[in-house]
């Protein structure tokens, strides 16, 4: 039995390692939520087996050694022999020691289940990979996303189990990219269900009301070593900054044939969209360098991951740590 478990555990760990390796080298498209779920299930099964079968078995074997040693000492005492060379405690310690295949499975379960619960239902870390949310979020920012504000969802299958609140205009949202749900995107909510969003000549209008903007000092983008026009805009309760490049035309080039495309009207001045029920219109704060709802359409409510709210680390700029609202 123990030899079988060693071989079986080696195969299980090799399978996990192979999956991670193939993902790392780009041979497959990995799914971390699924990987973490499977790791939780597998290590949990080993933890239960250790607690209710293997550990009691080792304890019985250790107790049998101690009972045999006690009987032997009693027998030697009757024979008048006082010195016993056998170290019973060392033998018991060896019998009670957890084997490597349980140490690497059951031993990791408490840590893995804690990460699984934290990541799935409370907070999840993300890294900002692109400049679409500059100046609010910079490339390399490590952010935290609240997973329960908009309702708790089951991991992997994404089924909603609590209602939570609805996303509001101005929220910074992480969501599964509609054309490729295995990818996570981050943008700002500009339109909620029922809104008519117009982005004409680089001016944002929601339900016929122009969103006020205020000019700010130019923003220096370190990666490109360029200055960009910076403005302050208020969607909802919190103002935020955005960038606009006057040299880039307002025309939306290359919009795909997305669901509810008929709700949008494109022209050389920009785009006007009516947000369908259960969907959201998203835009990046770097308005001329953001692949967003203008190009690939609306975000279904079922694709929502959570609300971004905090930068917990940027290894290139520690001053970035803190709330970005």
KEKOL-65162 format. One line per field, with one value per residue (C-alpha): residue number from 1; z, x, y. Coordinates in steps of 0.1 Angstrom, whole numbers, plus 5000, padded with zeros to 4 digits. Example, Ala and Ser with C-alpha at 12.3 -4.5 7.8 and 13.67 -1.06 7.14 Angstrom:
! residues 2
i = (1|2)
pz = (5078|5071)
px = (5123|5137)
py = (4955|4989)
***
This chain:
! residues 325
i = (1|2|3|4|5|6|7|8|9|10|11|12|13|14|15|16|17|18|19|20|21|22|23|24|25|26|27|28|29|30|31|32|33|34|35|36|37|38|39|40|41|42|43|44|45|46|47|48|49|50|51|52|53|54|55|56|57|58|59|60|61|62|63|64|65|66|67|68|69|70|71|72|73|74|75|76|77|78|79|80|81|82|83|84|85|86|87|88|89|90|91|92|93|94|95|96|97|98|99|100|101|102|103|104|105|106|107|108|109|110|111|112|113|114|115|116|117|118|119|120|121|122|123|124|125|126|127|128|129|130|131|132|133|134|135|136|137|138|139|140|141|142|143|144|145|146|147|148|149|150|151|152|153|154|155|156|157|158|159|160|161|162|163|164|165|166|167|168|169|170|171|172|173|174|175|176|177|178|179|180|181|182|183|184|185|186|187|188|189|190|191|192|193|194|195|196|197|198|199|200|201|202|203|204|205|206|207|208|209|210|211|212|213|214|215|216|217|218|219|220|221|222|223|224|225|226|227|228|229|230|231|232|233|234|235|236|237|238|239|240|241|242|243|244|245|246|247|248|249|250|251|252|253|254|255|256|257|258|259|260|261|262|263|264|265|266|267|268|269|270|271|272|273|274|275|276|277|278|279|280|281|282|283|284|285|286|287|288|289|290|291|292|293|294|295|296|297|298|299|300|301|302|303|304|305|306|307|308|309|310|311|312|313|314|315|316|317|318|319|320|321|322|323|324|325)
pz = (5000|5010|4979|4957|4973|4967|4930|4927|4944|4922|4892|4906|4914|4879|4863|4882|4873|4837|4834|4850|4828|4796|4806|4814|4780|4761|4750|4765|4778|4815|4840|4874|4890|4878|4889|4924|4927|4917|4941|4969|4961|4958|4989|5008|4999|5012|5043|5051|5044|5066|5095|5095|5081|5078|5110|5132|5115|5124|5159|5164|5151|5175|5204|5195|5197|5231|5244|5232|5248|5281|5281|5274|5302|5326|5315|5319|5353|5364|5352|5372|5341|5345|5314|5281|5250|5228|5223|5222|5217|5186|5171|5179|5163|5131|5129|5135|5110|5080|5047|5020|4998|5026|5035|4999|4998|5031|5046|5020|5023|5050|5030|4997|5010|5027|4993|4975|4998|4999|4961|4952|4975|4991|4973|4942|4931|4895|4876|4852|4819|4796|4796|4788|4823|4825|4844|4870|4869|4855|4839|4866|4893|4914|4924|4947|4934|4957|4948|4969|4962|4931|4945|4953|4925|4926|4912|4878|4868|4878|4891|4912|4947|4964|4948|4961|4945|4909|4892|4890|4865|4874|4890|4879|4870|4863|4840|4817|4782|4761|4729|4750|4785|4797|4797|4824|4814|4835|4824|4839|4838|4816|4808|4828|4815|4797|4792|4759|4757|4731|4725|4698|4689|4721|4744|4765|4768|4789|4783|4765|4793|4786|4813|4825|4821|4836|4821|4843|4838|4811|4821|4815|4804|4814|4791|4760|4774|4761|4775|4770|4776|4809|4821|4852|4846|4870|4865|4896|4930|4924|4899|4879|4855|4818|4789|4754|4724|4701|4672|4672|4652|4670|4644|4659|4635|4635|4656|4656|4650|4686|4703|4702|4676|4662|4694|4682|4655|4642|4623|4616|4648|4670|4683|4701|4719|4738|4766|4766|4799|4818|4801|4807|4785|4795|4785|4795|4810|4784|4758|4727|4737|4750|4733|4750|4744|4715|4696|4710|4726|4759|4790|4802|4839|4841|4830|4860|4883|4908|4917|4916|4946|4958|4945|4969|4951|4922|4924|4902|4921|4958|4960|4939|4969|4982|4969|4934|4939)
px = (5000|5027|5048|5017|5010|5045|5043|5008|5018|5049|5027|5002|5030|5046|5012|5010|5046|5040|5009|5028|5058|5037|5019|5051|5066|5034|5025|4991|4968|4968|4939|4952|4918|4913|4949|4943|4910|4925|4954|4929|4909|4939|4958|4925|4920|4955|4949|4917|4935|4964|4942|4918|4939|4977|4983|4962|4980|5014|5003|4991|5025|5043|5021|5028|5065|5062|5040|5065|5093|5074|5067|5104|5116|5092|5106|5142|5134|5121|5154|5174|5186|5185|5203|5183|5200|5169|5159|5121|5115|5138|5119|5086|5097|5107|5073|5054|5073|5052|5066|5076|5046|5023|5045|5042|5004|4986|5012|5005|4967|4963|4983|4966|4931|4938|4950|4921|4895|4912|4917|4883|4860|4879|4908|4928|4961|4967|4996|4990|5006|4998|4994|4957|4949|4976|4977|4956|4975|5010|5026|5040|5015|5005|4969|4943|4908|4878|4860|4828|4816|4797|4787|4806|4811|4821|4856|4862|4824|4819|4783|4771|4760|4755|4741|4764|4761|4760|4790|4787|4801|4836|4845|4877|4867|4886|4867|4871|4878|4847|4864|4888|4874|4906|4922|4916|4912|4910|4891|4868|4830|4817|4782|4758|4728|4704|4729|4736|4774|4788|4825|4825|4855|4871|4844|4824|4787|4764|4726|4730|4750|4786|4810|4829|4867|4893|4928|4957|4995|5008|5017|5052|5052|5085|5085|5080|5098|5069|5044|5007|4977|4961|4926|4904|4870|4843|4822|4802|4815|4852|4872|4899|4926|4928|4951|4942|4965|4952|4973|4953|4920|4887|4877|4874|4894|4890|4859|4850|4816|4807|4774|4749|4769|4736|4734|4764|4767|4802|4813|4844|4838|4837|4810|4776|4764|4733|4743|4721|4707|4731|4761|4786|4806|4842|4870|4906|4919|4946|4919|4940|4959|4932|4916|4882|4844|4847|4865|4852|4818|4801|4811|4784|4776|4787|4823|4829|4858|4859|4866|4902|4910|4946|4982|5000|5034|5053|5089|5101|5083|5075|5056|5029|5017|4983|4948|4946|4912)
py = (5000|5025|5017|5022|5056|5067|5059|5073|5106|5109|5106|5132|5157|5151|5159|5192|5200|5191|5213|5243|5237|5235|5267|5285|5277|5285|5250|5253|5281|5276|5282|5292|5290|5254|5245|5259|5242|5208|5213|5220|5189|5166|5179|5179|5142|5134|5155|5135|5102|5113|5123|5094|5065|5069|5088|5065|5036|5050|5058|5022|5009|5033|5022|4985|4992|5009|4981|4955|4975|4978|4940|4933|4956|4939|4905|4917|4931|4897|4882|4909|4927|4965|4979|4981|4993|4999|5036|5033|5070|5071|5041|5057|5090|5072|5054|5086|5107|5118|5103|5127|5119|5131|5160|5173|5168|5167|5190|5217|5215|5242|5267|5258|5259|5293|5307|5292|5307|5341|5343|5329|5347|5377|5393|5384|5399|5410|5426|5455|5443|5473|5510|5512|5525|5551|5575|5557|5524|5520|5490|5468|5478|5448|5454|5438|5431|5428|5396|5401|5437|5427|5393|5361|5337|5301|5295|5279|5278|5315|5309|5338|5328|5362|5394|5421|5456|5465|5481|5518|5543|5552|5518|5502|5466|5434|5411|5382|5395|5387|5375|5353|5346|5330|5364|5390|5427|5458|5490|5517|5514|5541|5529|5507|5488|5511|5540|5556|5562|5585|5592|5618|5639|5626|5639|5615|5619|5596|5597|5630|5647|5657|5645|5675|5674|5697|5702|5691|5695|5672|5637|5624|5588|5573|5543|5564|5595|5616|5641|5636|5658|5650|5657|5651|5635|5625|5594|5586|5599|5598|5620|5603|5613|5604|5609|5622|5626|5653|5638|5605|5606|5600|5574|5538|5516|5479|5473|5436|5420|5416|5407|5436|5453|5467|5488|5509|5535|5543|5574|5593|5613|5583|5559|5559|5528|5518|5495|5463|5449|5428|5444|5472|5496|5498|5522|5527|5559|5561|5569|5567|5536|5513|5483|5485|5484|5507|5479|5445|5454|5451|5431|5407|5407|5371|5380|5403|5392|5420|5457|5469|5492|5490|5489|5467|5467|5482|5470|5498|5525|5519|5552|5536|5516|5526|5534|5548|5565)
***
